[in-house]
């Protein structure tokens, strides 16, 4: 017993020592950051040292970074929202199964719809988002150019932001469709059977019973898709979309210092994703979605 107590005291002392060392290192790092920020803010030209140079470029290019952050957040937020609406429509097509009472035409439509939705999901999930971005941008540009519009007029209508938003929306639609399909399949089949026994049609069963519960179960995955879009939207810089990544490369081109600027971008993306993760957890914990619950027939 004495040996165990001695061992426990040694472990506790070791933990305390590690905590003290970690706290001391954190304080030292914080002091270094503050001093570097002071030097960078007061400098007349870009310092040679890493951290002072980082803060110098961050302070003097803050408007560029803020503009890029604003675009990144808007594309991720609106892209995920639009994708969710499209995924709701697509998942209804995706999960349709021919019934014995269906007419021949209805069966054919269900089969074709399910096949096309599977093909769309396979193509989108099987190709890089950067390639999708370029294809969508140049398809739109080519369509407007075919109408005789000038390049200036096309850029007003078919902006890089619109093209990037469409790309993110269509890309996320494929993933959210599968997320919602998984949520639907996680619902007890007895819920749908009981709803039909009460006189509900297949569409009413999906809308009032199955789908609200599936959405509620899929909220964490939907939030995760939003966080992924914050990071993946960085590929939109290939078409000139002024997001955080485009702003970063622009600052690199001004100061010819890559590592400090890309460090700023990495930390900024990390902050955005961490904040989004916290918000999504709060929403998932607080959101109370009302859904029709029908007793299982099993």
Secondary structure by P-SEA (a helix, b strand, c coil): caaaaaaaaaaaaaaaaaaaaaaaaaaaaaaaaaaaaaaaaacccccccaaaaaaaaaaaaaaaaaaaaaaaaaaaaaaaaaaaaaaaaaaaaaaccccccccaaaaaaaaaaaaaaaaaaaaaaaccaaaaaaaaaaaaaaaaaaacccaaaaaacccaaaaaaaaaaaaaaaaaaaaaaaaaaaccaaaaaaaaaacccaaaaaacccaaaaaaaaaaaaaaaaaaaaaacccccccccccaaaaaaaaaaaccccaaaaaaaaaaaaaaaaaaaaaaaaaaacbbbbbbbbcccc
